[in-house]
Amino acid sequence: WCDAYQRANPDFQQVEGYPIDKPGEGNLLVGSNGMCETFKCLAMTLEMPFKDNANAPDKEMGWSSVRCEKLGASALDATLAIIDQLRE
């Protein structure tokens, strides 16, 4: 899903972030981990940059509400790209 998200929107990056938990070792107090475990579904936590994307800076606008909306909407594109791979 992360690769599909990055293809859908280059503002999504996988370099910076929290360590990935091993299967069965995720902290279920973290919202996305708890949702995924409880409902057996795809879940994510998306943290938006406050200033700009270091990998694709916009020197005139920096991070904007328009880019924020596109990044959020692109999550649906990523999900549609892998929907056939999700469990029933």
C-alpha positions in Angstrom: 0.0 0.0 0.0 2.8 2.5 0.8 4.4 1.9 -2.6 1.0 2.5 -4.3 0.5 5.6 -2.2 3.9 7.0 -3.2 3.1 6.3 -6.8 -0.2 8.1 -6.4 1.3 11.2 -4.8 5.1 12.0 -4.5 4.4 14.0 -1.4 4.0 10.7 0.5 7.5 9.4 1.5 8.7 6.3 3.2 12.2 7.5 4.3 11.3 9.5 7.5 9.0 7.9 10.0 8.6 5.6 12.9 10.1 2.1 12.9 7.8 -0.6 11.5 6.7 -3.1 14.1 7.2 -6.8 13.7 4.0 -8.8 13.2 2.3 -9.3 16.6 4.4 -6.7 18.3 2.6 -3.4 17.5 1.5 -1.1 20.3 -2.3 -1.4 20.1 -2.6 1.9 21.9 -1.5 3.5 18.6 -4.8 4.3 16.7 -3.9 2.6 13.4 -2.5 -0.5 15.1 -5.6 -0.8 17.3 -8.0 -0.3 14.4 -6.1 -2.8 12.2 -6.0 -5.5 14.9 -9.6 -5.0 16.2 -11.3 -4.8 12.8 -8.8 -6.7 10.6 -8.7 -3.8 8.2 -6.3 -1.6 6.4 -5.5 1.4 8.7 -3.0 4.2 8.7 -1.8 7.2 10.6 -1.0 10.1 8.2 1.2 12.9 9.6 1.2 16.0 7.5 4.3 18.2 7.1 3.8 21.6 8.7 6.3 23.5 6.7 7.0 21.7 3.5 8.0 18.3 2.0 11.7 18.1 2.2 11.8 15.9 -0.8 9.7 18.1 -3.0 9.8 21.6 -1.7 7.6 24.4 -3.1 9.7 27.5 -2.7 6.8 29.9 -3.3 4.0 28.3 -1.2 5.6 25.7 1.0 3.1 23.2 2.3 -0.4 24.3 1.5 -4.0 23.2 2.1 -4.3 22.2 -1.6 -1.3 19.8 -1.3 -2.8 18.5 2.0 -6.1 17.8 0.3 -4.4 16.0 -2.6 -2.3 13.9 -0.2 -5.4 12.8 1.7 -7.3 12.1 -1.5 -4.4 10.1 -2.9 -4.8 7.6 0.0 -8.0 6.4 -1.8 -6.1 6.0 -5.1 -3.5 3.9 -3.3 -6.2 1.7 -1.7 -8.0 1.2 -5.0 -4.7 0.2 -6.6 -4.3 -2.7 -4.1 -7.9 -3.5 -3.4 -7.7 -6.9 -5.0 -4.9 -7.8 -2.6 -6.9 -7.1 0.6 -8.3 -9.9 2.7 -12.1 -10.5 2.6 
